[in-house]
Amino acid sequence: MDLAKKHLDAAWKLFDRACGHLKGRAIDDVQIELYDLAFSLAELVASQVMIDYAERPAEDTEHALKRAVAESFVAETVASLHSRLRLRPRAYGFTTDGLDNNYLELTDVALDPKRLAELGQLFRDRDGRLPIDHLDDESTLMRSSFRQFAQEQVVPLAEQIHREDLLVPDSIIEGVRELGCFGLSVPERYGGLKPDGEENSLGMVVVTEELSRASLGAAGSLITRPEIMARAILEGGTDEQKQRWLPGVARGDPLVAISVTEPGTGSDVASVSLRATPTKDGWLLNGGKTWCTFGGKAGAILVLARSEPEAKPPHRGLSLFVVEKPEFDGQSFEFESPGGGRVSGQAIATLGYRGMHSFEMFYDDFFVPQENLVGGESGRGKGFYFTMRGFSGGRLQTAARASGLMQASFEAGISYAEQRHVFQRAVADYPLTLQKIGRMGSTITAVRQFSYVVAGLMDRDKGQMEASLVKLFACRAAEWITREGLQIHGGLGDAEETPVSRYFVDARVLSIFEGAEETLALRVVGKSLLEDGYEMFES
Ligand SMILES: Cc1cc2nc3c(=O)[nH]c(=O)nc-3n(C[C@H](O)[C@H](O)[C@H](O)COP(=O)(O)OP(=O)(O)OC[C@H]3O[C@@H](n4cnc5c(N)ncnc54)[C@H](O)[C@@H]3O)c2cc1C
């Protein structure tokens, strides 16, 4: 571990130097450099988390595995930082011969082929079970209840939902309701599971991981929308609105959806243009929205609209509304507001992430009563802030979704590699496969531990930057790991009948929603690096 620590420290220094060189520049002038640095920062922070994790006491076998995982992960991080800087040293303020090769003393040992194959063998021997997670008793209990539910109620239906593009069946929604899942982000005083005055992001992460292991679309993403809606209403809603909506969100009745994205704008939330025009008792909504996931089934949709067209800067002209409507099970719907006007929706056919349907929607003079304006009169023009508050937990949750999905693909890959023989040997016997297994296992462990640490930070009202970092890192890793899980299956991996093909297509959307990769890397992480650099948090 000493070698890993030494070279991780040196990597941090290089990173800081590169950031220092860019400081003060305009984001768009150094996009390419910032994008790479954002990913390196995510890996560096994950590596730091892994060093701490490896040092926590555990019984011998677990301890040895944790150390091996941490060393290989840190070595990959250091090598990857070097390779990014070496692509264009002068852009980061180094001379073309100014980067030394000392780090090779780490990679040469920690990424030695024999050692990586041994690491893979360790994971193989335990059927892909990740090293000890160091969760407390309460979270461990949550994990086992949700694992059992997901295994018994979701896994048997997941393939059919995906292949036939079905809506999540009521049996799953009912089960999630009974387990209290929709109320994970709602305080107890409003009927939820979150202790009053406390946060429990770790519980949300663990539950999300377990549901996503079974299915990203049909289970793992069910609690994302209630989480966003609860946070936004807690932030901006009047007391009356909290009393009115939060107990329902917690019960999962009504089911809810979030509608921010429009055909003309997604990443640039401040440019939302769906019009909200005041009338005598409320507002008329006019315009298009898109990608409103669960928009058909939801009985309440949180809609971001432009209520103050003249406001400058434009994000101060947005307000948040709760649109109430009946539940629709199909792929299209139309509804007339009791107060006048209509809203229609049409599901968009997608590559993966099926089960909730994401809708293109159109509002035509759709009436929303004044009491559904979040925050009432004083909430006018504050919708952007309430929405951002709502999204604050979504990034961490998306990392947890990625983590569950990766675990499913990893375990399926190991299991198949064990059974399948090529050239008279099990696929899992070959060093190349073992190396894949070792790297996959290390990366998933890092994502998981990183997400637990960010959960702890968020519960202390910190960790916004780290939530973006873990999301960036986890979602990119999920694309690679689900690819490897599929690849190990050879041709069968490409067949729809194997869940690994579903994991692969499901993983693709993770880097797009809840903050697209580029937006997070440039406008959140990159912006902060240019202004203040990065200071590692105290764990
Ligand atoms: C399956 C699915 C479900 C979704 N569910 C919901 C939902 O429930 N509610 C909701 O409101 N939205 C939802 N979304 C929408 C999602 O949040 C948006 O797709 C996302 O914010 C990106 O917006 P966009 O698609 O308009 O892409 P754009 O903003 O048009 O971006 C296009 C590309 O440009 C990149 N880019 C952005 N800024 C920069 C820059 N400065 N420099 C260089 N490149 C840049 C982006 O990262 C992206 O790669 C969903 C999307 C999908 C695919």
The ligand as an SDF file (V2000), in Angstrom:
LIG
                    3D

 53 58  0  0  0  0  0  0  0  0999 V2000
  -34.3190    7.6830  -21.2360 C   0  0  0  0  0  0  0  0  0  0  0  0
  -34.3190    9.1070  -20.7960 C   0  0  0  0  0  0  0  0  0  0  0  0
  -35.1060    9.4880  -19.7280 C   0  0  0  0  0  0  0  0  0  0  0  0
  -35.1590   10.8190  -19.3300 C   0  0  0  0  0  0  0  0  0  0  0  0
  -35.9960   11.1880  -18.3150 N   0  0  0  0  0  0  0  0  0  0  0  0
  -36.1820   12.5100  -18.0570 C   0  0  0  0  0  0  0  0  0  0  0  0
  -37.1870   12.9480  -17.1250 C   0  0  0  0  0  0  0  0  0  0  0  0
  -37.8830   12.1370  -16.4970 O   0  0  0  0  0  0  0  0  0  0  0  0
  -37.3900   14.2850  -16.9760 N   0  0  0  0  0  0  0  0  0  0  0  0
  -36.6660   15.2250  -17.6620 C   0  0  0  0  0  0  0  0  0  0  0  0
  -36.8880   16.4180  -17.4730 O   0  0  0  0  0  0  0  0  0  0  0  0
  -35.6820   14.8400  -18.5390 N   0  0  0  0  0  0  0  0  0  0  0  0
  -35.4330   13.5200  -18.7550 C   0  0  0  0  0  0  0  0  0  0  0  0
  -34.4850   13.1220  -19.6610 N   0  0  0  0  0  0  0  0  0  0  0  0
  -33.7740   14.1320  -20.4270 C   0  0  0  0  0  0  0  0  0  0  0  0
  -32.3250   14.2760  -20.0340 C   0  0  0  0  0  0  0  0  0  0  0  0
  -32.2210   14.8840  -18.7760 O   0  0  0  0  0  0  0  0  0  0  0  0
  -31.6540   15.0830  -21.1610 C   0  0  0  0  0  0  0  0  0  0  0  0
  -31.5970   14.2340  -22.2940 O   0  0  0  0  0  0  0  0  0  0  0  0
  -30.2910   15.5940  -20.7810 C   0  0  0  0  0  0  0  0  0  0  0  0
  -30.4020   16.6250  -19.8420 O   0  0  0  0  0  0  0  0  0  0  0  0
  -29.5230   16.1170  -22.0050 C   0  0  0  0  0  0  0  0  0  0  0  0
  -30.2920   17.0700  -22.6570 O   0  0  0  0  0  0  0  0  0  0  0  0
  -30.5240   16.9490  -24.2440 P   0  0  0  0  0  0  0  0  0  0  0  0
  -30.9860   15.5810  -24.5360 O   0  0  0  0  0  0  0  0  0  0  0  0
  -31.3780   18.0770  -24.6470 O   0  0  0  0  0  0  0  0  0  0  0  0
  -29.0930   17.1100  -24.8440 O   0  0  0  0  0  0  0  0  0  0  0  0
  -28.4020   18.5410  -25.1990 P   0  0  0  0  0  0  0  0  0  0  0  0
  -28.4760   19.4530  -24.0480 O   0  0  0  0  0  0  0  0  0  0  0  0
  -28.9430   19.0130  -26.5060 O   0  0  0  0  0  0  0  0  0  0  0  0
  -26.9160   18.0560  -25.4020 O   0  0  0  0  0  0  0  0  0  0  0  0
  -26.4490   17.3760  -26.5820 C   0  0  0  0  0  0  0  0  0  0  0  0
  -24.9950   16.9540  -26.3290 C   0  0  0  0  0  0  0  0  0  0  0  0
  -24.1830   18.1030  -26.1010 O   0  0  0  0  0  0  0  0  0  0  0  0
  -23.4480   17.9250  -24.8950 C   0  0  0  0  0  0  0  0  0  0  0  0
  -23.1820   19.2140  -24.2860 N   0  0  0  0  0  0  0  0  0  0  0  0
  -23.9620   19.9350  -23.4470 C   0  0  0  0  0  0  0  0  0  0  0  0
  -23.3480   21.0730  -23.1070 N   0  0  0  0  0  0  0  0  0  0  0  0
  -22.1600   21.0820  -23.7390 C   0  0  0  0  0  0  0  0  0  0  0  0
  -21.0860   21.9990  -23.7880 C   0  0  0  0  0  0  0  0  0  0  0  0
  -21.1060   23.1450  -23.1020 N   0  0  0  0  0  0  0  0  0  0  0  0
  -20.0170   21.6790  -24.5400 N   0  0  0  0  0  0  0  0  0  0  0  0
  -19.9620   20.5390  -25.2430 C   0  0  0  0  0  0  0  0  0  0  0  0
  -20.9660   19.6190  -25.2370 N   0  0  0  0  0  0  0  0  0  0  0  0
  -22.0410   19.9010  -24.4950 C   0  0  0  0  0  0  0  0  0  0  0  0
  -24.3550   17.0610  -24.0430 C   0  0  0  0  0  0  0  0  0  0  0  0
  -23.6910   16.4620  -22.9700 O   0  0  0  0  0  0  0  0  0  0  0  0
  -24.8390   16.0770  -25.0870 C   0  0  0  0  0  0  0  0  0  0  0  0
  -23.8480   15.1080  -25.2940 O   0  0  0  0  0  0  0  0  0  0  0  0
  -34.3770   11.7820  -20.0150 C   0  0  0  0  0  0  0  0  0  0  0  0
  -33.5590   11.3860  -21.0750 C   0  0  0  0  0  0  0  0  0  0  0  0
  -33.5260   10.0730  -21.4720 C   0  0  0  0  0  0  0  0  0  0  0  0
  -32.6630    9.6770  -22.6390 C   0  0  0  0  0  0  0  0  0  0  0  0
  1  2  1  0
  2  3  1  0
  2 52  2  0
  3  4  2  0
  4  5  1  0
  4 50  1  0
  5  6  2  0
  6  7  1  0
  6 13  1  0
  7  8  2  0
  7  9  1  0
  9 10  1  0
 10 11  2  0
 10 12  1  0
 12 13  2  0
 13 14  1  0
 14 15  1  0
 14 50  1  0
 15 16  1  0
 16 17  1  0
 16 18  1  0
 18 19  1  0
 18 20  1  0
 20 21  1  0
 20 22  1  0
 22 23  1  0
 23 24  1  0
 24 25  2  0
 24 26  1  0
 24 27  1  0
 27 28  1  0
 28 29  2  0
 28 30  1  0
 28 31  1  0
 31 32  1  0
 32 33  1  0
 33 34  1  0
 33 48  1  0
 34 35  1  0
 35 36  1  0
 35 46  1  0
 36 37  1  0
 36 45  1  0
 37 38  2  0
 38 39  1  0
 39 40  1  0
 39 45  2  0
 40 41  1  0
 40 42  2  0
 42 43  1  0
 43 44  2  0
 44 45  1  0
 46 47  1  0
 46 48  1  0
 48 49  1  0
 50 51  2  0
 51 52  1  0
 52 53  1  0
M  END
$$$$
